[in-house]
Amino acid sequence: MNWTISNQLTIARVLLIPLLAGCFYIPNTMGYILATSVFAIASITDWLDGYLARTRNEVTAFGRFLDPVADKLLVATALVLLVEDERVPALLAAIIIGREITISALREWLAEQSTVVHVSFLGKAKTAVQMGAIVALLIHLPLGGVDFHLVGLILLWVAAGLTLWSGYDYIRNAWPSLTAKQ
């Protein structure tokens, strides 16, 4: 395997997931700050590893495999923790996690068919809103007169809408391949 900086950042993101979970259970303000910081750093590595892989021409098969897995694990872990702590309705987490599983399965199937469905702008917007929502929900504190919990919930509802829309968009684009005779 080629240990590019991009691949190292992706592995670091996976390794940050247990740290996120551990920090989440630290009581009170310190836990909120640490969990938010870990999630924010992990989220930044998501953007940075992709940027570096493209600009340095270091896209690898390992990175194409692990990057989306790392993203899904990070988001699913954060959402499950937030649901457990009753900061997020389970329905929103189920919509987001369900879409991620469905689209991952679709991408895998399409790859077997030698069909590629690229990440759309809508998918990127969904991810950005989702990450922002989770950061706000992890902060969970009012800061500077801003109720970050409320902001996070609003953003998560928007992210759920974008999740459904982008999921529909992926399925619509893949529909010809899905319905083609084998």
Residue frames as a rotation matrix with the C-alpha (Angstrom) as fourth column:
MET 1
0.577 0.817 0.000 0.00
0.817 -0.577 0.000 0.00
0.000 0.000 -1.000 0.00
ASN 2
-0.280 -0.610 0.741 1.10
0.581 -0.722 -0.375 3.53
0.764 0.325 0.557 -0.74
TRP 3
0.042 0.244 -0.969 1.30
0.977 -0.212 -0.011 5.53
-0.208 -0.946 -0.247 2.53
THR 4
-0.319 -0.069 0.945 0.38
0.508 -0.854 0.109 8.89
0.800 0.515 0.308 1.05
ILE 5
-0.995 0.016 0.098 -0.39
-0.085 -0.645 -0.760 11.81
0.051 -0.764 0.643 3.32
SER 6
-0.296 0.953 -0.067 -4.02
-0.832 -0.223 0.507 11.46
0.469 0.206 0.859 2.22
ASN 7
0.186 0.332 -0.925 -4.16
0.036 0.938 0.344 7.82
0.982 -0.097 0.163 3.31
GLN 8
-0.702 -0.489 -0.517 -2.50
0.541 0.105 -0.834 8.68
0.463 -0.866 0.191 6.62
LEU 9
-0.845 0.454 0.282 -5.13
-0.526 -0.797 -0.296 11.37
0.090 -0.398 0.913 7.27
THR 10
0.069 0.902 -0.427 -7.91
-0.647 0.366 0.668 8.89
0.759 0.230 0.609 6.49
ILE 11
-0.067 -0.175 -0.982 -6.44
0.495 0.849 -0.185 6.35
0.867 -0.498 0.029 8.92
ALA 12
-0.958 -0.286 -0.033 -6.08
0.183 -0.519 -0.835 9.12
0.221 -0.805 0.550 11.51
ARG 13
-0.435 0.875 0.213 -9.80
-0.798 -0.484 0.359 9.91
0.417 -0.014 0.909 11.06
VAL 14
0.304 0.511 -0.804 -10.69
-0.088 0.855 0.511 6.28
0.949 -0.085 0.305 11.82
LEU 15
-0.373 -0.553 -0.745 -8.42
0.688 0.374 -0.622 6.33
0.623 -0.745 0.240 14.87
LEU 16
-0.914 0.073 0.400 -10.09
-0.255 -0.869 -0.424 9.52
0.316 -0.490 0.812 16.14
ILE 17
-0.065 0.983 -0.172 -13.49
-0.332 0.142 0.933 7.77
0.941 0.117 0.317 16.36
PRO 18
0.200 0.147 -0.969 -12.82
0.757 0.604 0.249 5.95
0.622 -0.783 0.010 19.67
LEU 19
-0.808 -0.513 -0.291 -11.32
0.586 -0.638 -0.500 9.18
0.071 -0.574 0.816 21.03
LEU 20
-0.635 0.678 0.370 -14.52
-0.401 -0.699 0.592 11.01
0.660 0.227 0.716 20.05
ALA 21
0.291 0.788 -0.542 -16.60
0.109 0.536 0.837 8.42
0.951 -0.302 0.070 21.89
GLY 22
-0.145 -0.424 -0.894 -14.38
0.930 0.251 -0.270 8.61
0.338 -0.870 0.358 24.97
CYS 23
-0.965 -0.244 0.090 -14.48
0.213 -0.940 -0.265 12.41
0.150 -0.237 0.960 25.06
PHE 24
-0.329 0.925 0.190 -18.26
-0.214 -0.269 0.939 12.37
0.920 0.268 0.287 24.63
TYR 25
0.432 0.539 -0.723 -18.62
0.485 0.537 0.690 10.62
0.761 -0.649 -0.029 27.99
ILE 26
-0.722 -0.610 -0.326 -16.50
0.640 -0.411 -0.650 13.14
0.263 -0.678 0.687 29.91
PRO 27
0.120 0.903 -0.412 -19.02
0.977 -0.181 -0.112 15.04
-0.176 -0.389 -0.904 32.01
ASN 28
0.517 0.343 -0.784 -20.12
0.443 -0.891 -0.098 18.63
-0.733 -0.297 -0.612 31.44
THR 29
0.831 -0.085 -0.549 -18.39
-0.383 -0.804 -0.456 21.41
-0.403 0.589 -0.701 29.55
MET 30
-0.186 -0.983 0.003 -15.02
-0.707 0.136 0.694 19.68
-0.682 0.127 -0.720 29.23
GLY 31
-0.351 0.128 0.928 -16.62
0.390 0.921 0.020 16.70
-0.851 0.369 -0.373 27.47
TYR 32
0.730 0.681 0.063 -18.56
0.383 -0.330 -0.863 18.97
-0.566 0.654 -0.501 25.11
ILE 33
0.607 -0.561 -0.563 -15.43
-0.672 -0.740 0.013 20.91
-0.425 0.370 -0.826 24.17
LEU 34
-0.424 -0.839 0.340 -13.22
-0.520 0.533 0.668 17.85
-0.742 0.107 -0.662 23.72
ALA 35
-0.115 0.451 0.885 -15.78
0.553 0.770 -0.320 15.83
-0.825 0.452 -0.338 21.73
THR 36
0.871 0.443 -0.211 -16.50
0.120 -0.609 -0.784 18.84
-0.476 0.658 -0.584 19.51
SER 37
0.290 -0.854 -0.433 -12.77
-0.803 -0.463 0.375 19.41
-0.521 0.239 -0.820 18.94
VAL 38
-0.534 -0.483 0.695 -12.11
-0.111 0.854 0.508 15.78
-0.838 0.195 -0.509 18.04
PHE 39
0.248 0.706 0.663 -15.08
0.678 0.362 -0.640 15.67
-0.692 0.608 -0.388 15.65
ALA 40
0.861 0.067 -0.504 -14.10
-0.215 -0.850 -0.481 18.99
-0.460 0.523 -0.718 14.05
ILE 41
-0.135 -0.980 -0.149 -10.51
-0.754 0.004 0.657 17.83
-0.643 0.201 -0.739 13.51
ALA 42
-0.475 0.011 0.880 -11.74
0.302 0.941 0.151 14.54
-0.827 0.337 -0.451 12.04
SER 43
0.603 0.776 0.185 -14.15
0.493 -0.180 -0.851 16.43
-0.628 0.604 -0.491 9.76
ILE 44
0.578 -0.480 -0.660 -11.35
-0.640 -0.768 -0.002 18.67
-0.506 0.424 -0.751 8.52
THR 45
-0.503 -0.795 0.338 -9.26
-0.396 0.560 0.727 15.62
-0.768 0.232 -0.597 7.65
ASP 46
0.127 0.639 0.759 -12.17
0.577 0.575 -0.580 14.44
-0.807 0.512 -0.295 5.49
TRP 47
0.954 0.214 -0.209 -11.88
-0.010 -0.676 -0.737 17.53
-0.299 0.705 -0.642 3.33
LEU 48
0.366 -0.901 -0.235 -8.08
-0.794 -0.434 0.426 17.72
-0.485 0.031 -0.874 3.53
ASP 49
-0.285 -0.529 0.799 -7.34
-0.041 0.840 0.542 14.12
-0.958 0.122 -0.261 2.53
GLY 50
0.455 0.532 0.714 -9.49
0.705 0.274 -0.654 14.41
-0.544 0.801 -0.250 -0.58
TYR 51
0.942 -0.137 -0.305 -7.98
-0.247 -0.900 -0.358 17.77
-0.226 0.413 -0.882 -1.51
LEU 52
0.083 -0.995 0.055 -4.43
-0.735 -0.024 0.678 16.48
-0.673 -0.097 -0.733 -1.10
ALA 53
-0.126 -0.096 0.987 -5.12
0.329 0.935 0.133 13.25
-0.936 0.342 -0.086 -2.99
ARG 54
0.731 0.480 0.485 -6.51
0.607 -0.134 -0.783 15.19
-0.311 0.867 -0.389 -5.97
THR 55
0.923 -0.336 -0.189 -4.01
-0.376 -0.894 -0.245 18.05
-0.087 0.297 -0.951 -6.06
ARG 56
0.001 -0.977 0.215 -0.98
-0.817 0.123 0.564 15.83
-0.577 -0.176 -0.797 -5.50
ASN 57
0.246 0.206 -0.947 -2.27
-0.837 0.537 -0.101 13.15
0.488 0.818 0.305 -7.87
GLU 58
-0.819 -0.551 0.160 -2.13
-0.535 0.631 -0.562 10.60
0.209 -0.546 -0.812 -5.04
VAL 59
0.260 0.951 0.169 -5.52
-0.965 0.263 0.003 8.95
-0.042 -0.164 0.986 -5.42
THR 60
-0.826 -0.555 -0.097 -5.13
-0.552 0.832 -0.063 5.30
0.115 0.001 -0.993 -4.40
ALA 61
-0.224 0.735 -0.640 -7.41
-0.056 0.646 0.761 2.27
0.973 0.207 -0.103 -4.35
PHE 62
-0.508 -0.030 -0.861 -6.93
0.804 0.344 -0.486 2.10
0.310 -0.939 -0.151 -0.57
GLY 63
-0.944 0.119 -0.308 -8.00
0.024 -0.906 -0.423 5.74
-0.330 -0.407 0.852 -0.19
ARG 64
-0.581 0.772 -0.258 -11.02
-0.616 -0.210 0.759 5.28
0.532 0.600 0.598 -2.47
PHE 65
-0.151 0.496 -0.855 -12.06
0.380 0.828 0.413 2.36
0.913 -0.262 -0.313 -0.26
LEU 66
-0.406 -0.103 -0.908 -11.30
0.899 0.136 -0.417 3.69
0.166 -0.985 0.038 3.23
ASP 67
-0.987 -0.030 0.159 -12.23
0.011 -0.992 -0.124 7.38
0.161 -0.120 0.980 2.86
PRO 68
-0.254 0.958 0.132 -16.00
-0.537 -0.253 0.804 6.84
0.804 0.133 0.579 2.50
VAL 69
0.184 0.265 -0.947 -15.92
0.542 0.776 0.322 4.14
0.820 -0.573 -0.001 5.19
ALA 70
-0.690 -0.528 -0.495 -14.15
0.707 -0.345 -0.618 6.51
0.155 -0.776 0.611 7.59
ASP 71
-0.838 0.423 0.344 -16.69
-0.361 -0.903 0.233 9.23
0.409 0.071 0.910 6.87
LYS 72
0.092 0.943 -0.321 -19.66
-0.274 0.334 0.902 6.94
0.957 0.005 0.289 7.49
LEU 73
0.001 -0.164 -0.987 -18.15
0.791 0.604 -0.099 5.54
0.612 -0.780 0.130 10.70
LEU 74
-0.913 -0.396 -0.095 -17.43
0.379 -0.742 -0.554 9.03
0.148 -0.542 0.827 12.03
VAL 75
-0.618 0.740 0.264 -20.91
-0.602 -0.662 0.447 10.38
0.506 0.117 0.855 11.30
ALA 76
0.203 0.733 -0.650 -22.73
-0.030 0.668 0.744 7.24
0.979 -0.131 0.157 12.44
THR 77
-0.329 -0.394 -0.858 -20.78
0.823 0.326 -0.465 7.16
0.463 -0.859 0.217 15.71
ALA 78
-0.995 -0.055 0.079 -21.49
0.018 -0.909 -0.415 10.82
0.095 -0.412 0.906 16.43
LEU 79
-0.350 0.936 0.044 -25.19
-0.633 -0.271 0.725 10.44
0.690 0.226 0.687 15.61
VAL 80
0.162 0.385 -0.909 -25.59
0.363 0.833 0.417 7.32
0.917 -0.398 -0.005 17.77
LEU 81
-0.662 -0.460 -0.592 -23.90
0.720 -0.170 -0.673 9.10
0.208 -0.872 0.444 20.68
LEU 82
-0.929 0.322 0.183 -26.16
-0.333 -0.942 -0.031 12.13
0.162 -0.089 0.983 20.22
VAL 83
-0.024 0.942 -0.336 -29.29
-0.374 0.303 0.876 9.95
0.927 0.147 0.345 20.04
GLU 84
-0.093 -0.071 -0.993 -28.22
0.697 0.707 -0.116 8.07
0.711 -0.703 -0.017 23.17
ASP 85
-0.819 -0.300 -0.489 -27.83
0.564 -0.578 -0.590 11.39
-0.105 -0.759 0.643 24.98
GLU 86
0.104 0.994 0.020 -31.26
0.939 -0.091 -0.333 12.49
-0.329 0.053 -0.943 23.69
ARG 87
-0.346 -0.283 -0.894 -29.85
0.022 -0.955 0.294 15.47
-0.938 0.083 0.337 21.82
VAL 88
-0.741 0.062 -0.669 -31.05
-0.670 -0.142 0.729 14.20
-0.049 0.988 0.147 18.44
PRO 89
0.366 0.896 0.250 -34.29
-0.780 0.442 -0.442 12.50
-0.507 -0.033 0.861 17.39
ALA 90
-0.248 -0.456 0.855 -33.59
-0.023 0.885 0.465 8.89
-0.969 0.096 -0.230 16.40
LEU 91
0.673 0.588 0.449 -35.55
0.443 0.166 -0.881 9.43
-0.593 0.791 -0.149 13.18
LEU 92
0.817 -0.415 -0.400 -32.97
-0.563 -0.724 -0.399 11.93
-0.124 0.552 -0.825 11.90
ALA 93
-0.188 -0.924 0.333 -30.12
-0.767 0.350 0.538 9.57
-0.613 -0.155 -0.774 12.68
ALA 94
-0.020 0.254 0.967 -31.96
0.265 0.934 -0.240 6.69
-0.964 0.252 -0.086 11.00
ILE 95
0.932 0.361 -0.034 -32.54
0.089 -0.318 -0.944 8.76
-0.352 0.877 -0.328 7.84
ILE 96
0.531 -0.793 -0.300 -28.89
-0.845 -0.522 -0.114 9.80
-0.066 0.314 -0.947 7.60
ILE 97
-0.370 -0.695 0.616 -27.36
-0.623 0.678 0.390 6.43
-0.689 -0.240 -0.684 8.50
GLY 98
0.257 0.568 0.782 -29.88
0.254 0.741 -0.621 4.55
-0.933 0.358 0.046 6.33
ARG 99
0.953 0.059 -0.298 -29.06
-0.245 -0.432 -0.868 6.70
-0.180 0.900 -0.397 3.31
GLU 100
0.135 -0.986 -0.095 -25.34
-0.968 -0.151 0.198 6.19
-0.209 0.065 -0.976 3.83
ILE 101
-0.335 -0.194 0.922 -25.74
-0.200 0.971 0.132 2.40
-0.921 -0.141 -0.364 3.94
THR 102
0.597 0.678 0.428 -28.00
0.300 0.306 -0.904 2.41
-0.744 0.668 -0.021 0.88
ILE 103
0.880 -0.275 -0.387 -25.74
-0.474 -0.572 -0.670 4.62
-0.037 0.773 -0.634 -1.23
SER 104
-0.141 -0.955 0.260 -22.62
-0.872 0.244 0.425 2.71
-0.470 -0.167 -0.867 -0.16
ALA 105
-0.122 0.181 0.976 -24.26
0.155 0.975 -0.161 -0.54
-0.980 0.131 -0.147 -1.27
LEU 106
0.875 0.481 0.049 -25.33
0.153 -0.179 -0.972 1.10
-0.459 0.858 -0.230 -4.53
ARG 107
0.520 -0.758 -0.395 -21.80
-0.846 -0.522 -0.112 2.35
-0.122 0.392 -0.912 -5.21
GLU 108
-0.361 -0.651 0.668 -20.37
-0.540 0.730 0.419 -1.09
-0.761 -0.210 -0.614 -4.51
TRP 109
0.238 0.540 0.807 -22.85
0.400 0.703 -0.588 -2.73
-0.885 0.463 -0.049 -6.86
LEU 110
0.955 0.123 -0.268 -22.20
-0.160 -0.548 -0.821 -0.13
-0.248 0.827 -0.504 -9.56
ALA 111
0.108 -0.988 -0.108 -18.44
-0.913 -0.142 0.383 -0.67
-0.394 0.057 -0.917 -9.22
GLU 112
-0.312 -0.154 0.937 -19.01
-0.003 0.987 0.161 -4.38
-0.950 0.048 -0.309 -9.90
GLN 113
0.578 0.607 0.546 -20.88
0.597 0.142 -0.790 -3.30
-0.556 0.782 -0.280 -13.05
SER 114
-0.446 -0.852 0.275 -17.96
0.870 -0.340 0.356 -0.99
-0.210 0.398 0.893 -14.00
THR 115
0.259 0.574 0.777 -20.25
0.568 -0.741 0.357 2.00
0.781 0.349 -0.518 -13.59
VAL 116
-0.686 -0.514 -0.515 -19.12
0.725 -0.418 -0.548 5.02
0.066 -0.749 0.659 -11.62
VAL 117
0.526 0.763 0.375 -21.50
0.604 -0.646 0.467 7.51
0.599 -0.019 -0.801 -10.04
HIS 118
-0.520 -0.830 0.202 -19.47
0.490 -0.484 -0.725 10.50
0.699 -0.278 0.658 -8.91
VAL 119
-0.308 0.345 -0.887 -20.13
0.861 -0.295 -0.414 12.50
-0.404 -0.891 -0.206 -5.78
SER 120
0.138 0.474 0.870 -22.44
0.776 -0.597 0.202 15.34
0.615 0.647 -0.450 -6.71
PHE 121
-0.661 -0.272 0.699 -22.42
-0.086 -0.898 -0.431 18.91
0.745 -0.345 0.570 -5.45
LEU 122
0.334 0.885 0.326 -25.61
-0.586 -0.076 0.807 18.00
0.738 -0.460 0.493 -3.60
GLY 123
0.680 -0.159 -0.715 -23.79
0.473 0.841 0.263 15.17
0.560 -0.517 0.647 -1.81
LYS 124
-0.443 -0.896 -0.019 -20.98
0.662 -0.313 -0.682 17.53
0.605 -0.315 0.731 -0.84
ALA 125
-0.405 0.395 0.825 -23.47
-0.477 -0.861 0.178 20.12
0.780 -0.321 0.537 0.44
LYS 126
0.684 0.675 -0.275 -25.22
-0.184 0.524 0.832 17.40
0.706 -0.519 0.483 2.46
THR 127
0.260 -0.684 -0.681 -21.94
0.808 0.541 -0.235 16.42
0.529 -0.489 0.693 4.04
ALA 128
-0.681 -0.555 0.478 -20.99
0.264 -0.795 -0.547 20.02
0.683 -0.247 0.688 4.89
VAL 129
-0.032 0.758 0.651 -24.38
-0.660 -0.505 0.556 20.76
0.750 -0.412 0.517 6.51
GLN 130
0.740 0.303 -0.601 -24.31
0.113 0.825 0.554 17.42
0.663 -0.478 0.576 8.33
MET 131
-0.136 -0.885 -0.445 -20.84
0.807 0.161 -0.568 18.06
0.575 -0.436 0.692 9.75
GLY 132
-0.690 -0.068 0.721 -21.81
-0.168 -0.953 -0.251 21.58
0.704 -0.294 0.646 10.83
ALA 133
0.370 0.911 0.182 -24.95
-0.528 0.044 0.848 20.23
0.765 -0.410 0.498 12.50
ILE 134
0.616 -0.171 -0.769 -23.01
0.524 0.818 0.238 17.59
0.588 -0.549 0.594 14.41
VAL 135
-0.560 -0.825 0.070 -20.41
0.541 -0.428 -0.724 20.14
0.627 -0.368 0.686 15.56
ALA 136
-0.439 0.461 0.772 -23.18
-0.551 -0.816 0.174 22.42
0.710 -0.349 0.612 16.87
LEU 137
0.645 0.741 -0.187 -24.93
-0.345 0.501 0.794 19.50
0.682 -0.447 0.578 18.59
LEU 138
0.238 -0.647 -0.724 -21.70
0.742 0.603 -0.294 18.32
0.627 -0.467 0.623 20.19
ILE 139
-0.702 -0.438 0.561 -21.00
0.038 -0.810 -0.585 21.84
0.711 -0.389 0.586 21.52
HIS 140
-0.094 0.813 -0.574 -24.45
0.735 0.446 0.511 21.70
0.672 -0.373 -0.640 23.08
LEU 141
-0.267 -0.070 -0.961 -23.82
0.848 -0.492 -0.199 24.93
-0.459 -0.868 0.191 24.99
PRO 142
0.850 0.438 0.293 -25.15
0.520 -0.786 -0.334 28.42
0.085 0.436 -0.896 24.43
LEU 143
-0.182 -0.944 -0.274 -22.17
0.861 -0.287 0.419 30.54
-0.475 -0.160 0.865 23.45
GLY 144
-0.957 -0.258 -0.131 -22.25
0.185 -0.893 0.410 34.25
-0.223 0.368 0.903 22.73
GLY 145
-0.398 0.888 -0.230 -26.02
-0.593 -0.440 -0.674 34.25
-0.700 -0.132 0.702 22.96
VAL 146
-0.198 0.285 -0.938 -26.33
-0.887 0.355 0.295 31.49
0.417 0.890 0.183 20.35
ASP 147
0.314 0.379 0.870 -28.23
-0.675 0.734 -0.076 28.31
-0.668 -0.563 0.487 21.27
PHE 148
-0.520 -0.659 -0.543 -25.94
-0.849 0.327 0.415 25.83
-0.096 0.677 -0.730 19.50
HIS 149
-0.734 0.330 0.593 -28.23
0.149 0.931 -0.333 22.92
-0.662 -0.156 -0.733 20.29
LEU 150
0.358 0.923 -0.143 -31.11
0.101 -0.191 -0.976 24.59
-0.928 0.335 -0.161 18.44
VAL 151
0.216 -0.380 -0.900 -28.83
-0.898 -0.440 -0.030 25.59
-0.384 0.814 -0.436 15.57
GLY 152
-0.798 -0.593 0.109 -27.58
-0.529 0.775 0.346 22.00
-0.290 0.218 -0.932 15.36
LEU 153
-0.362 0.750 0.553 -31.10
0.333 0.658 -0.675 20.57
-0.871 -0.060 -0.488 15.30
ILE 154
0.575 0.563 -0.593 -32.17
-0.310 -0.521 -0.795 22.95
-0.757 0.641 -0.125 12.54
LEU 155
-0.094 -0.706 -0.702 -29.07
-0.980 -0.058 0.189 22.11
-0.174 0.706 -0.687 10.52
LEU 156
-0.839 -0.216 0.500 -29.61
-0.209 0.975 0.072 18.38
-0.503 -0.044 -0.863 11.09
TRP 157
0.186 0.950 0.251 -33.19
0.232 0.206 -0.951 18.65
-0.955 0.235 -0.182 9.76
VAL 158
0.564 -0.076 -0.823 -31.76
-0.724 -0.524 -0.448 20.46
-0.397 0.848 -0.350 6.70
ALA 159
-0.539 -0.836 -0.106 -29.09
-0.811 0.481 0.331 17.76
-0.226 0.264 -0.938 6.40
ALA 160
-0.482 0.439 0.758 -31.78
0.137 0.893 -0.430 15.04
-0.865 -0.104 -0.491 6.57
GLY 161
0.638 0.724 -0.263 -33.65
-0.103 -0.258 -0.961 16.78
-0.763 0.640 -0.090 3.74
LEU 162
0.273 -0.636 -0.721 -30.46
-0.955 -0.270 -0.123 17.04
-0.117 0.722 -0.681 1.68
THR 163
-0.651 -0.485 0.583 -29.71
-0.495 0.854 0.159 13.40
-0.576 -0.185 -0.797 2.57
LEU 164
0.051 0.770 0.636 -33.02
0.288 0.598 -0.748 12.24
-0.956 0.222 -0.191 1.11
TRP 165
0.794 0.248 -0.555 -32.67
-0.369 -0.529 -0.764 14.50
-0.483 0.811 -0.329 -1.92
SER 166
-0.051 -0.891 -0.450 -29.09
-0.992 -0.009 0.130 13.45
-0.120 0.453 -0.883 -2.70
GLY 167
-0.579 -0.077 0.812 -29.99
-0.196 0.980 -0.047 9.78
-0.792 -0.186 -0.582 -2.09
TYR 168
0.512 0.824 0.242 -32.84
0.188 0.168 -0.968 10.12
-0.838 0.541 -0.069 -4.58
ASP 169
0.621 -0.333 -0.710 -30.44
-0.734 -0.565 -0.377 11.84
-0.275 0.755 -0.595 -7.01
TYR 170
-0.514 -0.844 0.152 -27.92
-0.758 0.530 0.380 8.96
-0.401 0.080 -0.912 -6.78
ILE 171
-0.359 0.444 0.821 -30.62
0.208 0.896 -0.393 6.34
-0.910 0.030 -0.414 -7.30
ARG 172
0.714 0.639 -0.286 -32.13
-0.083 -0.328 -0.941 8.30
-0.695 0.696 -0.181 -10.20
ASN 173
0.279 -0.698 -0.659 -28.73
-0.946 -0.320 -0.061 8.54
-0.168 0.641 -0.749 -11.90
ALA 174
-0.740 -0.595 0.313 -28.04
-0.567 0.803 0.185 4.84
-0.361 -0.041 -0.932 -11.30
TRP 175
0.120 0.926 0.359 -31.54
-0.508 0.367 -0.779 3.73
-0.853 -0.089 0.514 -12.32
PRO 176
0.553 0.086 -0.829 -30.61
-0.820 0.235 -0.523 2.77
0.149 0.968 0.200 -15.90
SER 177
-0.490 -0.803 -0.338 -27.89
-0.661 0.595 -0.457 0.45
0.568 0.000 -0.823 -14.57
LEU 178
-0.709 0.255 0.657 -30.19
-0.523 0.435 -0.733 -0.92
-0.472 -0.864 -0.175 -11.86
THR 179
0.274 0.941 0.198 -32.95
-0.435 0.305 -0.847 -1.80
-0.857 0.146 0.493 -14.33
ALA 180
-0.020 -0.354 -0.935 -30.77
-0.995 0.100 -0.016 -3.02
0.099 0.930 -0.354 -17.21
LYS 181
0.953 0.303 -0.027 -31.08
-0.303 0.953 0.008 -6.68
0.028 0.001 1.000 -18.15
GLN 182
0.224 -0.911 0.345 -28.04
-0.648 0.126 0.751 -8.69
-0.728 -0.392 -0.563 -17.17
